[in-house]
Amino acid sequence: MNHPYLQEEHDIFRMSLRKFLEKEAFPYYEKWETDRMIPRTFWTKMGEQGFLCPDIDEKYGGSEVDWGYSVVINEELERVGSGLVGVGLHNDIVVPYITAFGTAEQKKRWLPSCTTGKTITAIAMTEPGTGSDLANIKTTAKLEGDHYVVNGQKTFITNGIHADLVIVACKTDTSIRPKHKGVSLLVIERDHPGFSRGRKLDKVGLHCQDTAELIFEDCKVPKENLLGEEGKGFLYMMDKLQQERLVVAIAAQAASEEMLEMTIEYVKSREAFGRTISQFQNTQFKIAEMATEVEMGRAFLDRLIVEHMGGKNVVTKVSMAKWKLTETARNIATQCMQLHGGYGYMEEYKIARRYRDIPVASIYAGTNEIMKTIIAKNLGL
Ligand SMILES: Cc1cc2nc3c(=O)[nH]c(=O)nc-3n(C[C@H](O)[C@H](O)[C@H](O)COP(=O)(O)OP(=O)(O)OC[C@H]3O[C@@H](n4cnc5c(N)ncnc54)[C@H](O)[C@@H]3O)c2cc1C
């Protein structure tokens, strides 16, 4: 498939990543699903091959390449399985906060080990009582001398168990109005006293993806770990959510393409009533409808990626892509499972896993309802 933002070098990169994943991920993926965890060694192998944070400065261990390489990585990881989404979160969601808002000293301290996979990152915004309504978080960070003292709890945190470095949204001012002006971002490292993990959460799907609760009890964080300025955390999150939601849209599109391909293959080989099920008009219409949705999704997504890479503010369109492409993927999963008949419900068929994994894409990175509120607001409603 030709994408306007990809050149020959990206294709070469894709081939080498695919080869790597065929050796290091595909054969182990089922085991990781059973273990409910991806081993840290997979991260360090990704790092050794230059597949972690390729877009960051060479002086910090990156390759200083364009974001097209990140698109390739997200697509290829999704083709293995949605459970690898934590790698994309590290590369394209968490580390970019440090590159964008970190001081030179912070970058020097944290970025090199993010590119090798020695440091795994996470971002902790959501709390047990607050997800969509981020300005209402309750985790506090009180400055006492040269430390912030953090108290609170976070939940549903991707990479939560493995994470060595977590960007935590907290309130440094609880009295200021509007409330979002009291939100700041602190970088909390694994060994800070008072930081512990809660439960590793048991999910409907994404079984190998590590999702956890994080607990902060009088957690002492040096004030040099503040990211950017106090009170600007909410603005930083809004700024970075464009790329986060684009990454979710890219994964949803890749999942749709994958499900369609596996289903076309299946209906051409399965027989009923003396012919392949691909010969029934209902099957053909369903496949034709899905193929149309996939093509249209790809065209919209590719245009958006170009605009995002060009530095444009495409928040409204990214919100459209996020809700539409994740909902399309969910519909495609349901229809593809139906076309697989009883086998589609069996774990040994990949469509079963896709069916379990995809619905959460409509929930995380901002729910699809929140996407629609953003679109409506930006349309002047
Ligand atoms: C697998 C997984 C991984 C995740 N990873 C992370 C992570 O790494 N870091 C992190 O911080 N968070 C993470 N999350 C949390 C995720 O971002 C939140 O679950 C999500 O933002 C929704 O918040 P909530 O669950 O509190 O739902 P709520 O905010 O309680 O929403 C419940 C329902 O109400 C609807 N709703 C809420 N407000 C409105 C409104 N204004 N208008 C219309 N409808 C509304 C929602 O759309 C939803 O349908 C993850 C979640 C999951 C499931």
PDBQT file of the ligand as one rigid body, heavy atoms in Angstrom, charges set to zero:
ROOT
HETATM    1  C1  LIG A 401      -6.942  -0.771  28.791  1.00  0.00    +0.000 C 
HETATM    2  C2  LIG A 401      -6.910   0.644  29.241  1.00  0.00    +0.000 A 
HETATM    3  C3  LIG A 401      -5.710   1.357  29.214  1.00  0.00    +0.000 A 
HETATM    4  C4  LIG A 401      -5.659   2.663  29.676  1.00  0.00    +0.000 A 
HETATM    5  N1  LIG A 401      -4.456   3.317  29.737  1.00  0.00    +0.000 NA
HETATM    6  C5  LIG A 401      -4.378   4.513  30.368  1.00  0.00    +0.000 A 
HETATM    7  C6  LIG A 401      -3.122   5.142  30.617  1.00  0.00    +0.000 A 
HETATM    8  O1  LIG A 401      -2.052   4.632  30.232  1.00  0.00    +0.000 OA
HETATM    9  N2  LIG A 401      -3.102   6.301  31.316  1.00  0.00    +0.000 N 
HETATM   10  C7  LIG A 401      -4.237   6.907  31.763  1.00  0.00    +0.000 A 
HETATM   11  O2  LIG A 401      -4.149   7.954  32.381  1.00  0.00    +0.000 OA
HETATM   12  N3  LIG A 401      -5.447   6.355  31.531  1.00  0.00    +0.000 NA
HETATM   13  C8  LIG A 401      -5.551   5.172  30.856  1.00  0.00    +0.000 A 
HETATM   14  N4  LIG A 401      -6.767   4.584  30.643  1.00  0.00    +0.000 N 
HETATM   15  C9  LIG A 401      -7.975   5.257  31.129  1.00  0.00    +0.000 C 
HETATM   16  C10 LIG A 401      -8.866   5.818  30.037  1.00  0.00    +0.000 C 
HETATM   17  O3  LIG A 401      -8.254   6.897  29.408  1.00  0.00    +0.000 OA
HETATM   18  C11 LIG A 401     -10.204   6.160  30.707  1.00  0.00    +0.000 C 
HETATM   19  O4  LIG A 401     -10.824   4.929  31.039  1.00  0.00    +0.000 OA
HETATM   20  C12 LIG A 401     -11.085   6.997  29.822  1.00  0.00    +0.000 C 
HETATM   21  O5  LIG A 401     -10.568   8.288  29.654  1.00  0.00    +0.000 OA
HETATM   22  C13 LIG A 401     -12.521   7.107  30.388  1.00  0.00    +0.000 C 
HETATM   23  O6  LIG A 401     -12.519   7.469  31.727  1.00  0.00    +0.000 OA
HETATM   24  P1  LIG A 401     -13.390   6.631  32.777  1.00  0.00    +0.000 P 
HETATM   25  O7  LIG A 401     -13.023   5.207  32.600  1.00  0.00    +0.000 OA
HETATM   26  O8  LIG A 401     -13.212   7.237  34.103  1.00  0.00    +0.000 OA
HETATM   27  O9  LIG A 401     -14.874   6.815  32.276  1.00  0.00    +0.000 OA
HETATM   28  P2  LIG A 401     -15.861   8.004  32.687  1.00  0.00    +0.000 P 
HETATM   29  O10 LIG A 401     -15.193   9.298  32.489  1.00  0.00    +0.000 OA
HETATM   30  O11 LIG A 401     -16.458   7.700  34.001  1.00  0.00    +0.000 OA
HETATM   31  O12 LIG A 401     -16.979   7.831  31.558  1.00  0.00    +0.000 OA
HETATM   32  C14 LIG A 401     -18.025   6.851  31.636  1.00  0.00    +0.000 C 
HETATM   33  C15 LIG A 401     -18.961   7.060  30.449  1.00  0.00    +0.000 C 
HETATM   34  O13 LIG A 401     -19.509   8.381  30.500  1.00  0.00    +0.000 OA
HETATM   35  C16 LIG A 401     -19.244   9.046  29.284  1.00  0.00    +0.000 C 
HETATM   36  N5  LIG A 401     -19.001  10.487  29.525  1.00  0.00    +0.000 N 
HETATM   37  C17 LIG A 401     -18.167  11.054  30.434  1.00  0.00    +0.000 A 
HETATM   38  N6  LIG A 401     -18.172  12.388  30.298  1.00  0.00    +0.000 NA
HETATM   39  C18 LIG A 401     -19.040  12.674  29.279  1.00  0.00    +0.000 A 
HETATM   40  C19 LIG A 401     -19.456  13.874  28.638  1.00  0.00    +0.000 A 
HETATM   41  N7  LIG A 401     -18.997  15.079  29.008  1.00  0.00    +0.000 N 
HETATM   42  N8  LIG A 401     -20.346  13.771  27.615  1.00  0.00    +0.000 NA
HETATM   43  C20 LIG A 401     -20.814  12.572  27.220  1.00  0.00    +0.000 A 
HETATM   44  N9  LIG A 401     -20.439  11.414  27.775  1.00  0.00    +0.000 NA
HETATM   45  C21 LIG A 401     -19.551  11.447  28.784  1.00  0.00    +0.000 A 
HETATM   46  C22 LIG A 401     -17.983   8.397  28.729  1.00  0.00    +0.000 C 
HETATM   47  O14 LIG A 401     -17.877   8.618  27.336  1.00  0.00    +0.000 OA
HETATM   48  C23 LIG A 401     -18.242   6.944  29.107  1.00  0.00    +0.000 C 
HETATM   49  O15 LIG A 401     -19.064   6.352  28.151  1.00  0.00    +0.000 OA
HETATM   50  C24 LIG A 401      -6.849   3.291  30.131  1.00  0.00    +0.000 A 
HETATM   51  C25 LIG A 401      -8.060   2.595  30.109  1.00  0.00    +0.000 A 
HETATM   52  C26 LIG A 401      -8.095   1.295  29.690  1.00  0.00    +0.000 A 
HETATM   53  C27 LIG A 401      -9.406   0.561  29.748  1.00  0.00    +0.000 C 
ENDROOT
TORSDOF 0
